[in-house]
């Protein structure tokens, strides 16, 4: 029987999102990929230090500790990288050093790797390359640009995968955000009051939220998932967001309606393994406290 990833939570991740390759990347950015390859080969036996998304990946893979049947493990992590195959050896060796059971990867030597997301049936793509993230989102795959200088995740919750999501243009569509941008705050609140009972259209990260629910429902004695909605919405616009989640039959563990307050310090207290938002200002604030990724979708992210 052919191997398949159907039914698994599949996370595709770039090398720089998983490991700290910022020093090596400086050589790559100078335009000399041969020097970059030589440096990575020179450091082949030196494990790379963990990167921004390391904690998220490590905890998700912990769901595979039970059941022991390798073919029934619920989570698959795949490296999807612009690195060359030689540098890919160091990525795999580094993963092995930390006990990360990562077996699959595609290394494209500078070419966009996002096109392999569809055959992987990926539920999430994390990359430091904005163009790859945009292309993945256009293809219908939840994706975020990892900020490699983000603060790393706290180790205070070893048995929980903690993930925080913005609402509009992330879990939900940017329908309401468009009203706010074109007509102002008063019109936004009026729009949401009038449509409070009408679920918001789907956003790019709804499929990930559903995949996480399936993973949680599958159950494991060693790990659980805790989610939070962290949004600039406030009452009365909060109601439509809550009713939308109810309509989806999705429960989040926490919801923060901040009414424009800075999200960073609230996220610091929640201590997520990752936070997703469509606004770069929110991500820059959050990245000072928690691992963060920019979802380049919606009216706030027009193509340049």
N, C-alpha and C positions, 0 to 999 in steps of 0.2 A: 504494500500500500504506500502511495506517495506521501511524503511528509507535507503537512499543511500547517499554516498559522491561523487558520479560521477559528474563531471563537476565543482567541487569546487577546489579552491587552498587549498591543505591539507598540513599543516606543522606539522610534528611530532618533538617533542622537549623533551630533557631530563630535569629532575628537576634542575640539576646544571647549565644547559645552560640558563634556564629561571630565576632562583633565585640564590642568593648567599648563597650556602650551604657549603662553603669552611671550615668553622669552624666545622660544623657537620661532614663533610667528613673526617676530620682528625681522628675523633673517629672511623669511618667506616674502614678507612685504617689500623687501628691497629688490625683489624681482629675480632672485637667484635661487630657483628651486633646487638646483644641484647642491648648492651649499646647505640648503635646508635639509635635503635628504641625507647628506653626509653627517650633519649634526645629529639628526635623529638616529642614524645608524651608530654613530659614536656613543650615543646615550642609550643604546638598545637595552642594556642590562640595568639601567637606572630607572626605577619606576617613576612615572610622572606623578606629581602631587594631585590630589583631588581638585576638580573644577567645580563650577557653580552648581551644576545639576547632579553632582555625584551622590549626594544624600538621597535625592529623589529616586535615582536609579537603584541604589543599594537597597533602599527600603522596599521598592516595588519587587525587586528580585527575591526578597525575603518571603514573598507569598509562595514561592516555588518550593520552600522547605517542606511543605505538606500540600498535596500528597507526594510520596517519593517517586511515583511513576513519571519518568522523564517526559513521556509523550503527552501526559495530561497536565503538565504544569501550566498555570494560567497566564503567566507573564513572559513576554519575549522582548529582549532589548537587542537592537541591531545598530551597529555603527554605520553611519551614512556620512561619508567624509570627503572633502576635497583633497585630503591628503593623498600621497602616492602610496602604492602597495608596500614599499620598503618601510616608510614611516608607519604604515599600518601594523607592521610587526611589533613596534614598540607599544602601540595602543593595546593590542591584544595581550602582550606580556604585562603591561601595567594593570589591565583588568584582572588577569590571573593572579598577580601579586596581591590584590585586594580581595580576592575571593569572589569576584563578580563573574557569574556564569554567563558570559557573553561569547557566543560561538559564531555569529554571523556578522558580516560587514561588507560594505562596498566602498572602495577607495578609487576616486576618479581623477586624481592628479590635476586639480584645478577646474575641472568641469562641474557644472551644476549637478548635484546628486539627487535632487528632489524627484526626478522622474522615476526613481525606483520605489517611491512610497506606495504607489498603487499596487504593484505586485506583492508588496509586503503586507498589504491591508493595514497600514499603520493607523493607529489611533491618536498618535501625537508625534510631532517632529520638532526637535529642539536644535537650533543652529545659531551660530554667531553671524551668519551671512543674511542680511536683510533681503537680498534678492531671492534667495532660496526660500525664505519664509513666505514672502509674497506669492511666489509661484506655487508653494504647497497649499496656501490658503485658497488660491484661485482654483486649485484642483480638488478642493473640498476636504483637505486634511487639516485638522487642528494643528497650528504651528505657531511658534514664538521665537523671536530673536533674543537669545540669551545675552545678558549684559555680563561679560566676563569679569568685570571688576566688582560685581555684586558681593555683598557680605555672604559668607557661607552659612548653611543652615545650622541651627542650634542642635546639640545632641541631647536635649532634654526629654525627647519623646521617642525613644528607640523602638517602641512597638507600634507607632502610629505614622502613617503617611499623611502629612498635613499639606493640603493644597488650598490656596485661596484664589478666588476668581473675581474679577470685575464683572459687572452685569452687562450694560449696553455695549454692543459691538464685540462682546466676548461670549458670554453665555446666551445673550439675547441679540437680536438684530440691532442695527443702529437706527431703527425707525424713529424712536423717541429722541435720540440724540440729534437727528436731522431737524426736528422741530425746534429743539433748544438752540441749535446753531443758527437757524434762519429766522426764528421769531422771538427768541429770548426765554428767560426763566418762567415768566408768568404764563406764556402760551404753553410751555412744556408741562407745567403743573396742570393746567386746564385740560390739555390733551390727555394726560394720564388719568385724571379724575373721570373724564368722560368715557375712557376705554378701560377702566379698572377691571371690569369683568371679562375683557377680551384678552386672551393670552398674547404675549409678545411673540412675534415671529422668531424662528430659530436663529441663534448666532453660531459662529464658527466653532465654538467649543462645546456646544450641546452634545455632540457625539462622544466626546471625551468624558463628560459628566455621566452619560449613560454607561459607558464602558467601565468607569470606576464603580458605579452602582452594581454592575454584574460581578465585578471582582469582589466587592464587599459581601454581596449575597452568597458568593461561593463559600466564604467563610474560611478561616484559618485560626488555629489556636495561638499563633505567634504574632500576627499582624492585623491591624485594622486601618480603616481610612477615615480621616476627619476632614470635612470640607467647610469652607467659609465663603459667603458672598460678601465682598467688600466694595461698596458702591458709593458714589457721590450723591445718589438719590437720598431724599429725605421725605418725611410724611408731608403731603398725602401720596406722593408718587411711589412710596414703598409698596403700596398695596398691589399694584399691578405686577411687580416683580415677584412677590410672594405667591400671588394667584397663578402666575405662569408656571412656577415650579410645582405647585399643587396640581395643575392641569397635566404636567409631565409625569406626575406621580414620583417626583424626586424630592428627597429631603436633604437639606444642607444642615450641618450641625450648628453653624453660627451664621448670623447675618448682621452686618454693620452698615447702617444707613447714616452716612457721615455728613451729608449736606454741604459738601465742599471742603470739609476739614482735610488736612494733610493725612494721607493714608499711612505714611511710613511708620509712625509711632504706634498706630493700632496694629499694624502687621508685626511689628517688633514684639508685641505682647502675645499675638497669636502663634508666632514662631512657625510659619509654614516651611515646608521643604521647597516650595516654589509658589510664586505669585504671578498671575497673568493679568495684564491690563492693556488696553488699546492706546492709552495716552502716554507719550514719552515723559511728560512732566511727572506723572504718577509713578512711572517706573524708575525715574531718576531718584525720586524721593524714597521709594521702597527699597531700591538697591543699596541704600546706606544701612539697611537693617536686615534684609532677607534676600534670598535668591530670587531673581526677578527676570521676567521675559516680556518683551513687547509683542503684542498681537497686532500686526500691521494691517488692520481691516477697518472698514467703516469710513464715515465722513471725515473723521479726524486724521485719516491717513491717505490723502489723495496721492496718486502717482505723480512724481516730480516731472 
